[in-house]
Every structure is written in structure tokens, then in C-alpha cells.
Amino acid sequence: MNDIQQTSQVNTGKTQSLTEDPPKSHKQRVFAWLELIEITNFNANQKDPYMELTHPRAEFFHPSKEPKHMFKKFLAGEEKCMYTIIIEQDDMEAANYFAAEQICVLIKRHTASNERHSVDEDSYDSEHDTQAEIGYDVEFEHKIDNKKYNYLAKGYIDILQLFSDECISLQMVVFLYSPKWASGRGAVKTIWNIYTKMPLMKTFHITNLAFISLESLYNLPEELLDMADDMRVDILFQAKFENEDLVFDEFKICTFKVFRKNIIKDQSIYFCWENLRNLNERSPPDVRTGCTNKPQNFLRNLFCTEDREFNFHFINIFHDYALSSNSTVRFVLTDELTEKLEQVIGSDEQCLALKVYNIKQPEEILLQGALEAHIFLYPNVNACRFAVALDDPASHVNFDDAQKRTFATINISFYIPITESRSGRSIITKNIDNIAPADEDKYVCNSLLQDNRSLSYKREDAYRKFNQEIKSIAMNILKNNITDYNDSKSYVCCELKILTWKITDLIAYDFNVRVPTETSIEFTNLLTLVYKELTQRVYNILNTFDNKAMTIDQGTIKEDTKLQRRMSYIKLLNEAGDKKLANFLLEKFSQTYADNSTWHFCKFLYDIETLNFDSALEYAKKPVREVYHRAHYYIELAGIYIKYIQFKRNEKNFNEALPYLIEMLNEFSIQFPLELEPWILWHCIYKQCGYLPGIEFTRLKYENLVNQHYWDFPNIPYSRFSIYNDVYVQFYTKKGQLLFIIVKHFLWLGTYIFADIVFDAISDECTPAEKYMFKSTIKILTDNLTEDYTMLSFDDDKSMKFLVAFTNGNIAYYRGEISKALSYYHRILDSKDNENQCLKLGLLRYANFRYNEHKLLDAIKAYEKYLFFGTGAFVAYYGLGKAMYKLNRLPEAEGHFANATNYPLHIPDIWAYLALINLRLGRIENALKLWKYAHVNENCTISKEILTELEALDHKILDLFI
């Protein structure tokens, strides 16, 4: 590792140590003893059997005078079977050798030097040992011919446990397998006593273990699949920048040499030690690491190369082929090496590279790819599975999204996270539980979907979702007048699938907790209980269903949609400066919807938007059952926003609130681990800070959640942001499209600072004008528009000319520069853009100010322009009616006021104006009826403007005779 940044020579050793071994002079030699103390399930009548221990880096010594006959005498009980190896103390190179490759134990038969080694197939018919770990390995389908093997049984002893800073004595069970183990032959069970009388490690300590496992290569061309026997894959550190010789420095870590061509689902699920495998043999259980990977997880929960499309959905695991390896290499780490590894990863100057080549032409790289290991510098991360995109270095053809991406799956794990391993204490002890890689559920990408919420909360949440789904189905059936299943089969099928998910959650969090089951019969009986209780619940829901919620306003608008439109009107009027009418409507609807949870939730969001945090916090204290469906999650998220803003307002040092926000997000992600918003926000915060481990960790989380996420955002009114800026922004990358959805979610919730943080991560995909409009609007809405903020114009962007002018008008309006704002808003009158609804705000502000300045024709022009936008037209009709009345154009004024009454809003001033017009036109009876209707609500008052107009009338010319 010391030479990683200097060497440009690729190491060609079998397994390269990642350390520089200290000078070997004056080292203490230590004897390691391996004593066979018991053997069972072995036919002692075999002709001339003997035992042999081998390791490519060690020489074994025997205390026996006749080592070739030592094993036979042991079987006869005449002599101990003892083997000794000498290992220098603190020899890290030796530690890595024994970590990479275990000691091979062979039972052979003596043969003459000129005889062909053979095994009598019938001489080894022993009974099955129940303790033997026999299993059929599907990765090697060919029939084995025992005559080509020169051993009776073979197994492996892992002595890594001896490399401790204390004297170790342990007893180990080792199974030795026949070449015909897969056909049902029993395994020889041996028990060994292994010990040293001095510690092998005195100065140095093994403080961690690293495991690299190559799983499979997917979507390979047919010609590469057929190279399985000659395929090699190197894993190496590679510099990201060229050296002075214009080449990339490389340091090889390991090589994988054994591959099988398999249909994906048929490959072995077992991981094996790479250096113990043989291309021409099946891998017996003693070669396995003890870890597995199930077929359903082959292509799930992978940390993919960023900005690459893998299109996993194109892969058919039942028909497509892959080159499988499923092999593992192990390394030992010291504190010094761990520190160097952290430096290499943290410097971001090198990456882990994969190079695929044919051993017959090793200089020709067929495929190559790279992965970033920053995630391992994040706290508590010790294992991760990667999908690494592989490209042909000789090809310059761009990948088509419709194609299948060639990639490799690789997993890397550490015994403990490398950020926690520099304790100076050895992890190798007598009681170490496992020195194999982390199993499936230990990988950070496999454990990310764990739901840590309390069972009681999960149960309540499951029932809320079930109730809401039943109501939703009933609403759609009524609205679409569905009387028969065949009338809307596609809709019903979709809803039934969703309802099935809801019922499954109820079984998991309630029914199966109350009535645990162990057999299929018990579970069938449980489903009877589920059916009984849920049918009764559905019946109760439908009986208590609010009929008002089923009514259709003007044939299409449901009650909830009407409510949301009304809140949108209030927001628009407030921003346009008509606060009197806005406050009147807010008070009126607060009474109308006093018992409506949706209204209170929308009011809560509006309080956040308008920075009225005290009122919002009062709402947040309500019990979960009393709030809008699924609102609990959004309330908690908004609560984090409020606390962050309040902390930020009082911070004494720059960005002091940011660690506080990260801590809150950490706790929130534990409470709601399956939600996208906190993970993506967290990701974007880390990106702003340039913290690469955090960026990678949070990207892994949200990318693996997105395909399993259930999008269920509440139907809520226009946000204040949408009133100021609803410009459609086109994003061309999948990441940009996903993150912009989250931006919109934060905007809808009124959590504008959160939206701004996420937007910064994708703003490079926007035009300068789009970015300027977004940033300016956020500053206005968060009351953070400073005096030194400069207005911009983008004359080259013709399509955004009027929208930028509108934004500049908003900036001037915020600063109180009304005349300047009106000059910007006036430009909208010349625009032919009737799509961007936000321009309505500029027109309303312009029209209202012109009306107050008695420039009525300008006001009329703006109100008429407003009508082209379609929605919320009652505001324009009301304004037009007042302007026409001022101009004494009474019939036109009456028409506009009448149009304003076509909306489901009772505004007393509109009816009062109609009464006043009818009075002036001599329609006294109509005037009285209209005046009476204006006062239908005793608590409503008529505006002074109308009363002044009424007082100004000459009563002498009025014909009051009825």
C-alpha cells in the first residue's frame, strides 16, 4: 500500500500483500503445531494411506522418524500424528499468505513412482457422516472421474487464528472430502489440536480483515461467455490522473481466475475461497466461505456506478447467461495499513478498477470499469455490494439506454468498519466468531430497507392506509358510476393489487402478531379471521362515509378538491395585496371546515409557508389519529424544518445549524427509513459540504429505495412558490428528474430552504434564467432577499423574457419599489404566454394598483388578460366589475359581477355591488333581493367602498315604489 501512489507496475503475484513487510532480520521464529487427535468415517483398511499437509508458502516438519508412515501408525494407535511449521514473529507477509490460502490436508495412497495414481472407486464407500456439510453444487455439471485424482480425501485448515498477540491453543474440526463428495460420498471428519507456545504477533496487530468477492459478469457478448476457462479479472487500485509518463499508476490487489458460464438463476449460491478453487473440480463445502447470495437478490440492493443506466429489468435470470465467479479473497490489515487505506480512499486520487482479459492475451484488456470506495469511510459501514459498469476500452460507441449494460457485481466487506478499526487491539483472539466475509444481511445495501418504527406505529399506520384505500375505491366507483367489474377491469385490478399490499401489512403488523402461526393450516385459519374483521371494517367505513365527500361540484370537482381550490384563492389574493378579501375567505372557510382534517392540514402548511411557526407547532402537537391521512410523516418532516430555521436564526457562528440538521435527519431516517425525502435532502447537504462518504452512503440509500417507493403525496393547494413560479423545468438525467420531484415535494410543504438545498444539486441542468427565477423566488418567500441582491436580465433567452421580467417585478415589489415593479408587470400585457399560471400574480398586482390609482382602463386591460389563464377567474371578474362600475358602465359591470357568482364562493361585496347596480338601474325588487342575499350571513359586513357609493346616490331620482 505504501507504493500505491508511486508504482506504475502491475503486480503479477498470485495474491499480493497490501503491506510492506518490515525487515526480517533478528526476528523470533515461532513453531506452530498441528496435531491430529481424532479421525472418524475413514476406512482404516485402505492400502498404504498417508497424510500430507501442503501450503505454497510453508514447509512442514514431522517429529516422526518415518513421516510417510506416521499417519498409518496414528490409525493403529501407535504414534501421534504431528506437523510443525515455522513462522517468523510479526511476519505480516506470512499472515497475508495464510489469510489468502489455507493449509491443504490430503489423504493419499503410497504408489510406486512409475505407477499411475489411481483410486478404486469402490474402496471408499463409507457411510454418510451426519455432521458432514454435504451439498450439491450446481455450478459444475460434468461427471467426475476419480481416476484422474491422486488423493482419497482433501480438506483445508485455516490457521489465521494463530496470528494473534497471545499464545493460541484451539481445537478445530476439519472435514476431508472425497473427489466424489457430490454424489453422496461421506466426508472424513478430523479433529485437530492447533497451538503455538509463543504469540505469532508481538509488535504488530491484525486489527481488521478485508474481503473482496467477485460475484458475476452480466450481459457479456457471446464470444466472451465462451472464454470462461481463460477469463481473468484483476482488481486493482488505479490513479485517476496520469503521471509524468502519461500513464495511470496501478497497484494490483488480487486476481479472480475461476469462472463458469451459467444461466443466471442456476449459478451457485455459495461463495468460495478463490485461491482454493480448481477450474476442473466442483467446489466442496470446505472451500466455501459460509456466505451465500440468493438468486432473488442477485440484482437487488446494489450500489451502482453513478450516472450509468443498468436496466436490470431487461435481464431475464431464467434464460440469460452470465459468467459467475462467486469467489472471495481475504486480506489482513494493521492500524498502519488501515490508515494508509483511509488516506488512499479519502484523497479521491485513486479508485478501485476492474480489468477483464483473456489469460492467453493478458496485454489486451477486453473490459474495464471502476468503483469508488468512499462509502467505507462513512461511520458503521463495513460491507457493500457494487454493480460496476464495464466498457470496452477500444470502443467509443455510446451506450444506448435500450441496450443491456455490461457490468460486474462485486462485494467488499471488512470485519469491522475501517473508521473504527484503528484501536491498536488485535481482532484475532481465541474467541473470534467468524473470519469469513459478512453474510447477506450485514451488507449496508441489504439492511437499508429495515423498518425501525415501533410495532404500534406500524399497526396504526397500516390501518390508516387501509381505511383511506377503501374510501378512495368507493369514491372512484361513485364518481365513474362503476356498476360491474367488467366496466372498469383495469382500474379495479390495479386497486385490488394496492389493497392486497395494505392487507399484507395488516397481517404482518396486527393479525399475525395477535395470532402467531407456524403451519400453513394455522395461517389459513388466520386468513379466515382477517376476512371476518376486515369485511366488518369495510362495512363500518362505508356506513360512516361522509356523503358530502361524495358530492360532485359542477359535475367534476369533489369536495376535497373544492377545499384545496379555496385555499389556493386565499393564497393568491394575499400575495396580490387584496388582504381584506383573503382574510374574509380564510375566516369563512375556517368555520365551514372546522371539523375537516384536510383543511387543518392545509392551514398548517400555509403557516409554514408564511413563517407563522408558532401556529404550525400548535397543530403539530395534535395526536396522530386526528390529523390528515399520512400527514404524520409530513408533519414530522416540517417540524424538522421549523426547528432548523429557528436554530439558524439564532446561530452565533456560520453554519452552526447544519450539524444540528444532520443529527435530526439521522434520527428521522431511523423513524422513517423507507421515505425518500430525508435521504435525498441528506445527500444534497453532504454534496454541498463535499463529504464524499456521506454523498455515496445516502445515494446508495435513495437509489435502492426509489424503485420500491410508494408515491403517496397528499392532494394539497397551490404552494406560495407555485403562485410565484410554476415554470416547467426540463431535466434530462434520471437523477435530475428524481431530485426535482423531491424539490416539488418540499415546495408543496412550504419547506423552501430544504427545496433550495436539493435544487442546488441539480441546478447545473437548468438554464441561467431558470436558476435565477428559482433562487429569487426562494429568497422572497424566506424573507432573505438582501439589498445587494442584483436583478438580472437574459436578453438572449427570448422564451424566458416575460417570466424574468415578472421575477424582477416580484423583487421590486418585495423591496417596496412599486412603480418599478409595475413597469415590469406591464410587460406581461404584451405576452402571448397563457400557460404559466404564475404570471397571474403579476397581472393581479398590476391591476389592483392601477385600480387604486384610478387608472381604470389599465386595470381593465390587466384583468381581461388574466381571464385568458382560465383558473381562478372569479378574481378577475370581481376586479372587472368594480372597474366597470367606477367607469359607470353598469351593464358591463353587472355582467362581470354575475360571472363572479358562478363560483362556489359567497362573497357579500359581489352581491352588494349587484344590488347597487340594480338599484341604480331602477330594478328595486331585484336590488332588495340581492341586498338581502349579500347579508345572508349575519356576521359578514359590507365594505366601506360600497356603503360610500350607496350614500352618494341621489335618493330623489330613485323610484322606490314596488
SVG drawing of the C-alpha trace seen along z (x, -y; Angstrom):
<svg xmlns="http://www.w3.org/2000/svg" viewBox="-95 -64 114 117">
<polyline fill="none" stroke="black" stroke-width="0.4" points="0.0,0.0 3.0,-2.3 3.8,-2.3 0.3,-2.6 0.8,-6.2 4.3,-5.7 4.4,-2.4 3.1,-2.0 4.0,1.6 1.0,4.1 1.9,6.8 1.8,10.2 2.0,12.3 -0.7,14.9 -2.0,12.7 -0.2,9.6 0.2,8.4 -1.1,4.9 1.7,4.1 5.4,3.6 6.8,6.3 9.3,4.9 12.9,6.1 13.2,9.8 16.5,9.7 16.6,10.6 13.0,11.9 12.0,14.6 11.0,17.9 7.8,19.4 6.7,23.0 3.1,23.7 1.9,27.2 -0.9,29.1 -1.7,32.3 -4.3,34.7 -6.1,36.1 -9.1,37.9 -10.3,39.2 -13.7,40.8 -15.6,42.1 -12.3,43.3 -11.7,46.8 -8.5,47.8 -8.1,50.8 -7.1,48.6 -3.9,49.8 -0.9,47.8 -2.7,44.5 -0.7,41.5 -1.5,37.8 0.2,34.8 -0.1,31.1 0.8,28.6 0.9,24.8 2.7,22.9 4.5,20.6 5.3,23.1 7.4,26.1 6.1,28.8 8.3,30.7 7.5,34.0 8.8,35.2 8.3,38.8 11.3,40.7 9.2,42.2 6.8,39.4 5.4,41.4 4.2,44.0 3.2,41.6 -0.5,41.4 -0.8,45.2 0.7,45.6 -1.7,43.0 -4.6,45.0 -3.2,48.1 -2.8,46.0 1.0,46.4 2.2,42.8 1.0,39.2 0.3,37.5 2.0,34.2 3.0,31.5 5.0,28.3 5.6,25.1 8.0,22.3 6.7,18.8 8.7,15.7 7.1,13.5 5.4,10.3 5.7,11.5 2.8,9.7 3.7,11.2 3.2,14.7 -0.1,13.5 -1.4,12.4 -0.2,15.7 -2.2,17.8 -5.1,15.4 -5.3,15.8 -4.7,19.5 -5.3,22.2 -3.3,25.3 -4.4,28.2 -4.8,31.6 -4.6,34.6 -5.0,38.3 -3.2,40.2 -2.1,43.8 1.5,44.8 2.2,45.7 5.4,46.7 7.0,43.8 6.3,45.4 2.6,46.2 -0.2,44.1 -2.0,42.5 -5.5,44.1 -8.3,44.6 -10.5,47.7 -14.0,46.3 -15.4,49.0 -12.8,48.7 -14.2,45.6 -17.9,46.5 -18.3,45.2 -21.5,44.2 -22.7,40.7 -21.5,38.6 -24.4,36.6 -22.1,33.9 -20.6,33.5 -21.7,30.5 -22.7,32.2 -24.5,30.3 -24.8,30.5 -23.1,27.7 -24.9,26.9 -22.1,24.9 -20.2,27.9 -22.4,30.3 -19.8,32.7 -19.4,36.3 -16.2,36.7 -13.8,39.5 -11.9,40.4 -9.1,42.0 -7.6,38.6 -7.3,37.6 -4.3,38.7 -5.9,38.4 -8.6,40.2 -9.8,37.1 -8.9,33.5 -9.7,30.6 -8.4,27.3 -7.1,25.9 -7.5,22.1 -4.7,21.1 -5.3,17.3 -6.5,17.5 -2.9,18.2 -1.8,14.7 -2.6,13.2 -0.7,11.2 -1.3,14.1 -0.5,17.7 -3.3,19.6 -4.4,23.2 -7.6,24.3 -9.3,27.4 -10.6,27.4 -12.9,29.8 -11.9,30.3 -13.8,32.3 -12.0,34.0 -13.9,34.7 -13.6,37.4 -13.4,36.4 -16.9,38.0 -18.3,36.0 -21.2,34.5 -22.5,38.0 -23.2,38.7 -19.9,40.0 -19.3,39.3 -16.7,36.9 -13.9,37.8 -14.1,36.0 -10.9,34.9 -10.2,33.1 -7.0,31.1 -5.3,29.5 -3.5,26.4 -1.3,24.2 1.8,22.1 3.9,21.6 4.7,18.0 2.5,15.4 2.9,15.0 2.3,11.3 4.1,9.2 4.8,5.8 2.2,5.7 -1.5,6.4 -4.1,7.5 -6.9,5.0 -9.1,5.8 -9.8,8.1 -10.8,7.2 -12.8,9.4 -13.2,8.9 -15.8,11.1 -16.4,11.2 -19.9,12.4 -20.7,12.4 -20.3,10.7 -23.6,9.9 -24.7,9.1 -21.4,10.3 -21.2,10.8 -21.4,14.5 -17.7,14.6 -16.7,13.5 -19.1,16.0 -17.3,18.8 -13.9,17.6 -15.0,18.7 -12.0,21.1 -9.5,18.4 -11.1,15.4 -9.3,13.4 -10.4,10.3 -7.9,8.1 -8.9,5.9 -6.5,3.0 -6.0,-0.5 -5.7,-2.9 -4.8,-6.6 -7.4,-9.0 -4.8,-11.2 -1.9,-10.4 1.7,-10.5 4.6,-12.3 4.8,-9.4 1.2,-9.9 0.1,-6.6 -2.1,-5.7 -0.3,-4.3 -1.7,-0.9 -1.4,1.4 -2.9,4.9 -4.8,6.3 -5.9,9.7 -7.0,11.8 -10.0,14.0 -9.4,16.9 -12.3,19.4 -15.5,18.7 -18.4,20.7 -20.9,20.0 -24.3,20.4 -27.9,19.4 -28.1,16.7 -30.6,18.5 -28.6,21.8 -25.3,20.4 -24.1,21.5 -25.3,19.5 -22.2,20.3 -19.1,18.1 -15.8,20.0 -12.2,19.1 -10.7,18.0 -7.3,19.5 -8.7,22.9 -10.8,23.4 -9.9,25.6 -11.4,24.9 -11.7,28.7 -13.4,29.6 -16.6,28.9 -16.2,26.8 -16.7,29.0 -18.2,27.4 -14.8,26.9 -13.9,24.5 -16.9,22.4 -16.7,19.3 -20.0,19.9 -21.7,17.0 -24.5,17.2 -26.3,15.0 -29.8,15.9 -31.0,15.7 -33.7,13.2 -31.0,10.9 -28.5,11.2 -29.7,7.9 -31.1,6.2 -29.7,3.7 -26.6,2.9 -24.6,-0.3 -24.4,-1.2 -21.9,-3.2 -23.2,-6.8 -24.8,-8.2 -25.0,-4.9 -28.1,-3.1 -28.1,0.6 -31.6,1.6 -31.8,4.6 -35.4,5.1 -34.1,6.2 -32.3,9.2 -34.1,12.5 -32.5,14.6 -34.3,17.7 -32.9,17.5 -29.9,15.1 -26.3,16.3 -23.7,14.8 -20.1,15.7 -20.2,16.5 -17.2,16.5 -18.7,16.2 -15.1,16.2 -13.6,14.4 -10.1,13.2 -9.1,12.3 -6.5,9.8 -5.3,8.8 -5.0,5.2 -3.0,3.4 -3.6,0.0 -0.8,-1.4 -2.3,0.2 -5.8,-0.9 -4.6,-4.5 -3.0,-4.3 -6.2,-2.8 -8.2,-5.6 -5.8,-8.1 -6.0,-6.5 -9.8,-6.4 -10.2,-9.8 -7.7,-11.6 -10.0,-10.8 -7.0,-10.4 -7.4,-6.7 -10.3,-4.3 -10.8,-0.6 -10.6,0.7 -11.7,4.0 -9.9,5.3 -11.2,8.2 -8.8,10.1 -8.0,13.4 -5.1,15.1 -3.8,16.1 -3.6,12.4 -3.2,10.6 -2.0,7.4 -5.4,6.9 -8.0,5.5 -11.4,6.7 -13.5,4.8 -12.8,2.4 -14.7,0.4 -14.2,-1.5 -15.9,-1.9 -15.5,-4.4 -14.9,-3.2 -15.7,-6.4 -18.7,-4.7 -16.4,-2.7 -15.3,-5.9 -18.8,-6.5 -19.5,-5.5 -20.7,-2.0 -20.3,-0.9 -18.4,2.4 -19.9,4.1 -21.4,3.2 -22.3,4.8 -21.4,2.9 -22.6,3.0 -19.7,1.8 -20.3,0.8 -17.8,2.4 -16.8,0.8 -14.7,1.9 -11.6,-0.4 -11.2,0.0 -14.8,-1.1 -16.0,-4.7 -19.7,-3.8 -22.1,-5.5 -24.3,-3.2 -28.0,-3.2 -30.4,-3.1 -32.4,-0.4 -29.4,1.9 -28.2,4.2 -25.3,2.7 -22.4,5.0 -21.5,4.9 -19.9,6.9 -21.3,7.4 -18.7,7.3 -18.9,7.1 -16.4,5.8 -16.5,6.2 -14.4,5.6 -14.6,7.5 -15.3,4.1 -15.7,0.7 -12.4,-0.7 -13.2,-4.0 -13.4,-2.1 -10.6,0.4 -7.6,-1.7 -7.8,-0.8 -4.4,0.9 -6.1,4.1 -5.9,7.3 -9.2,8.8 -7.6,12.2 -8.4,13.9 -9.3,17.4 -13.0,16.5 -13.2,14.7 -16.6,15.8 -16.0,15.7 -13.2,14.8 -15.3,15.1 -17.0,12.2 -20.1,10.5 -23.3,12.5 -26.1,11.1 -28.0,9.2 -24.9,7.5 -24.4,5.5 -25.4,1.9 -27.4,2.1 -29.3,5.2 -30.0,3.8 -31.2,0.4 -34.8,1.5 -35.1,2.4 -38.1,0.6 -37.1,-0.6 -40.5,-2.1 -42.3,-0.8 -44.8,2.0 -47.7,0.0 -47.0,-2.9 -46.7,-0.4 -50.1,1.1 -51.8,-2.3 -50.3,-3.4 -51.4,-0.2 -55.0,-0.7 -54.9,-4.4 -53.7,-3.4 -56.3,-0.6 -59.2,-2.9 -58.0,-5.5 -57.7,-3.0 -61.3,-1.8 -62.6,-5.4 -60.6,-6.0 -62.1,-2.9 -65.6,-3.9 -65.1,-7.5 -63.9,-6.3 -66.7,-3.8 -69.3,-6.5 -67.6,-9.1 -67.3,-6.9 -70.6,-5.1 -69.0,-1.6 -71.7,1.0 -70.0,4.0 -66.5,5.4 -66.1,5.5 -66.9,1.8 -63.5,0.9 -61.4,4.0 -58.0,2.3 -58.8,-0.2 -60.3,2.5 -57.3,4.8 -54.9,2.0 -56.8,1.1 -57.1,4.7 -53.3,5.0 -52.8,2.0 -55.4,3.2 -53.6,6.5 -50.4,4.7 -52.4,2.9 -53.9,6.2 -50.5,7.8 -49.2,5.0 -52.2,5.6 -51.4,9.3 -47.8,8.6 -48.3,5.8 -51.5,6.9 -53.1,10.3 -50.0,12.4 -48.8,10.7 -52.0,11.4 -52.2,15.0 -48.8,16.4 -48.7,19.2 -46.2,21.9 -48.0,24.1 -49.9,23.5 -53.1,24.7 -52.8,22.2 -52.1,19.5 -55.2,20.4 -57.3,20.2 -55.7,16.8 -56.9,15.6 -60.4,16.5 -60.1,14.1 -58.6,11.5 -61.6,11.8 -64.1,11.6 -62.6,8.5 -61.8,6.5 -65.1,7.1 -66.8,5.7 -64.3,2.7 -65.2,2.0 -68.9,2.1 -68.4,-0.4 -66.3,-2.7 -68.9,-2.8 -71.7,-3.4 -70.0,-6.3 -68.7,-7.7 -69.3,-11.5 -71.8,-11.9 -70.5,-15.4 -67.3,-13.9 -69.1,-12.1 -70.9,-15.1 -69.6,-16.3 -69.3,-20.1 -70.3,-21.2 -70.2,-17.5 -66.5,-17.1 -65.0,-18.6 -65.0,-16.6 -65.5,-18.3 -61.8,-18.0 -60.7,-19.5 -63.1,-22.4 -61.5,-22.9 -58.0,-23.0 -59.0,-25.5 -60.5,-27.7 -57.2,-27.7 -55.4,-28.5 -57.6,-31.5 -56.8,-32.8 -53.0,-32.5 -53.3,-34.2 -55.4,-37.1 -52.9,-37.6 -49.9,-37.7 -51.8,-40.1 -52.4,-42.5 -56.1,-42.0 -55.7,-41.0 -59.2,-42.1 -60.9,-39.6 -58.3,-37.0 -58.8,-37.3 -62.6,-37.2 -62.4,-34.0 -59.9,-32.5 -62.2,-33.2 -65.3,-32.0 -63.8,-28.7 -62.2,-28.1 -65.8,-28.0 -67.1,-25.9 -64.3,-23.3 -63.9,-23.5 -64.1,-19.7 -62.3,-18.8 -58.8,-17.4 -57.7,-18.2 -58.4,-21.9 -56.4,-22.0 -53.5,-20.2 -53.6,-22.7 -53.7,-25.6 -50.7,-24.0 -48.8,-24.1 -49.8,-27.7 -48.5,-28.7 -45.1,-27.2 -45.1,-29.0 -45.8,-32.3 -43.2,-31.7 -46.0,-31.5 -44.2,-28.8 -45.9,-29.2 -49.3,-28.3 -47.7,-25.4 -46.2,-23.9 -49.5,-24.0 -51.0,-21.9 -48.1,-19.5 -48.9,-18.7 -52.2,-17.1 -52.4,-13.3 -51.6,-11.2 -55.2,-10.0 -56.6,-13.5 -54.5,-14.6 -54.9,-14.2 -54.1,-10.8 -50.4,-10.2 -49.9,-13.7 -47.9,-12.4 -44.8,-11.8 -45.1,-15.3 -45.7,-17.0 -42.6,-15.4 -40.6,-16.5 -42.0,-20.0 -41.2,-20.0 -37.5,-19.4 -37.6,-22.3 -39.1,-24.6 -36.5,-23.7 -33.7,-24.1 -34.9,-27.6 -35.4,-28.7 -31.9,-27.4 -30.4,-29.0 -31.9,-32.4 -30.1,-32.3 -26.8,-30.7 -23.7,-32.6 -21.3,-31.0 -21.6,-30.4 -23.5,-27.2 -23.7,-26.2 -27.2,-24.9 -26.1,-22.4 -24.7,-19.7 -28.0,-20.1 -30.0,-19.5 -27.9,-16.4 -28.4,-15.0 -32.2,-15.5 -32.2,-13.8 -30.3,-10.9 -33.0,-10.3 -35.7,-11.0 -34.3,-8.4 -34.4,-5.8 -38.0,-6.6 -39.0,-6.7 -36.3,-4.5 -38.4,-3.9 -39.1,-7.6 -37.1,-9.3 -37.2,-12.9 -34.9,-12.7 -32.3,-10.6 -32.2,-12.9 -32.0,-16.0 -29.2,-14.4 -27.4,-13.5 -27.6,-17.1 -26.4,-18.5 -23.4,-16.2 -22.9,-17.3 -22.8,-20.9 -20.2,-20.1 -18.2,-17.9 -18.3,-15.0 -17.8,-12.1 -18.5,-9.2 -21.8,-10.8 -22.6,-11.5 -22.1,-7.9 -23.9,-6.4 -27.0,-8.5 -27.0,-7.9 -26.9,-4.2 -29.9,-4.5 -32.2,-6.6 -31.3,-4.8 -32.3,-1.4 -35.5,-2.9 -36.8,-4.7 -38.0,-1.6 -39.8,-0.3 -41.2,-3.6 -44.9,-4.1 -45.6,-7.7 -48.4,-8.9 -48.3,-12.7 -51.4,-14.4 -53.6,-16.5 -52.9,-20.0 -53.5,-23.6 -51.1,-25.6 -48.0,-26.5 -46.9,-30.1 -43.9,-29.1 -46.2,-27.9 -48.0,-31.3 -44.7,-33.0 -43.0,-30.4 -44.6,-27.4 -42.3,-27.3 -41.9,-23.8 -38.2,-22.9 -37.0,-20.1 -34.4,-17.7 -32.7,-15.2 -30.9,-12.9 -32.8,-10.4 -31.2,-11.8 -32.3,-15.3 -35.8,-14.2 -36.0,-12.3 -34.5,-15.1 -36.8,-17.7 -39.8,-15.6 -38.4,-15.9 -37.8,-19.6 -41.5,-20.0 -42.5,-18.0 -40.5,-20.4 -42.0,-23.3 -45.6,-22.0 -44.8,-21.6 -43.5,-25.1 -40.1,-23.9 -38.4,-26.2 -34.8,-26.1 -34.9,-22.3 -36.1,-22.7 -33.3,-25.1 -30.7,-22.6 -31.9,-19.9 -32.2,-22.2 -28.6,-23.2 -27.6,-19.6 -29.3,-19.6 -29.2,-23.3 -26.4,-22.7 -29.1,-21.1 -31.1,-24.3 -30.7,-27.4 -29.3,-30.5 -32.8,-32.1 -34.5,-29.1 -31.9,-29.1 -32.3,-32.9 -36.0,-32.7 -35.9,-29.8 -33.3,-31.4 -35.0,-34.8 -38.4,-33.3 -36.9,-31.3 -35.2,-34.5 -38.5,-36.4 -40.5,-33.6 -38.0,-33.1 -37.7,-36.8 -34.0,-36.6 -33.7,-39.0 -30.8,-41.3 -30.2,-44.8 -27.1,-43.7 -29.0,-41.0 -28.7,-42.1 -31.5,-41.9 -30.6,-40.1 -31.9,-40.1 -31.4,-37.4 -32.0,-39.1 -30.6,-36.1 -33.3,-33.8 -36.4,-35.0 -38.6,-32.3 -38.0,-33.5 -38.2,-37.2 -41.6,-37.8 -41.0,-35.4 -37.8,-37.1 -39.5,-40.4 -42.2,-39.0 -39.5,-37.8 -37.8,-41.2 -41.2,-42.8 -41.5,-40.5 -38.1,-41.5 -39.0,-45.2 -42.4,-44.6 -40.8,-42.9 -38.4,-45.9 -41.4,-48.3 -40.3,-49.8 -43.9,-49.7 -43.5,-51.9 -40.5,-49.8 -42.5,-46.6 -45.5,-47.9 -43.2,-48.7 -42.0,-45.1 -45.5,-43.7 -46.8,-45.9 -44.6,-43.8 -46.8,-40.8 -49.7,-42.5 -47.7,-42.1 -47.0,-38.4 -48.8,-35.7 -48.0,-33.2 -51.2,-31.9 -49.7,-28.7 -47.5,-29.8 -50.1,-30.4 -47.6,-32.3 -48.0,-35.4 -51.5,-35.8 -49.9,-37.2 -48.1,-40.0 -51.4,-40.8 -53.4,-41.0 -50.8,-43.2 -50.7,-45.5 -54.5,-45.6 -55.1,-46.2 -52.6,-49.1 -53.9,-50.7 -57.4,-50.4 -56.4,-52.1 -54.6,-54.8 -57.9,-55.3 -56.2,-54.2 -59.2,-52.1 -58.5,-51.3 -55.1,-49.9 -56.7,-47.9 -59.4,-46.5 -56.7,-45.5 -54.8,-43.5 -58.0,-41.9 -59.0,-40.9 -55.6,-39.4 -56.0,-37.4 -59.1,-35.7 -57.0,-34.0 -55.4,-31.9 -58.7,-30.1 -58.4,-29.1 -59.4,-31.4 -61.3,-33.7 -63.7,-34.9 -60.9,-37.2 -60.7,-38.9 -64.5,-39.1 -64.7,-40.8 -62.0,-43.3 -63.5,-44.0 -66.9,-44.5 -65.5,-47.1 -63.6,-48.9 -66.6,-49.0 -68.7,-50.3 -66.2,-53.1 -66.5,-54.0 -70.3,-54.0 -70.5,-51.1 -73.2,-49.5 -74.5,-46.7 -70.9,-45.5 -70.2,-45.7 -73.3,-43.7 -72.2,-41.0 -68.8,-40.7 -70.2,-40.5 -72.7,-37.9 -69.9,-35.8 -68.1,-36.1 -71.1,-34.5 -70.8,-31.3 -68.1,-30.0 -68.9,-28.2 -67.9,-31.2 -70.3,-33.5 -68.7,-37.0 -71.0,-39.6 -69.4,-42.5 -70.2,-41.0 -73.9,-40.6 -73.9,-44.1 -72.4,-45.6 -75.1,-43.7 -77.8,-45.2 -76.3,-48.7 -76.3,-48.3 -79.9,-47.1 -80.8,-50.0 -79.2,-52.5 -80.9,-50.8 -84.3,-51.1 -84.8,-47.3 -85.7,-47.9 -87.2,-44.5 -84.1,-42.7 -81.9,-45.1 -83.6,-44.3 -83.3,-40.5 -79.7,-40.9 -79.0,-43.1 -80.7,-40.5 -78.6,-37.7 -75.5,-39.8 -76.4,-39.7 -77.3,-36.0 -74.5,-35.6 -75.2,-37.9 -71.5,-38.1 -70.5,-39.4 -70.1,-43.1 -70.2,-45.2 -67.1,-47.1 -66.9,-50.8 -66.4,-51.4 -69.9,-50.1 -71.5,-51.9 -69.9,-55.1 -71.3,-54.5 -74.7,-53.9 -74.7,-57.0 -73.6,-59.0 -76.8,-58.1 -79.4,-60.8 -82.4,-59.2 -84.7,-61.7 -84.2,-60.1 -84.7,-56.6 -88.2,-55.1 -88.7,-53.2 -92.3,-52.2 -92.6,-48.4"/>
</svg>
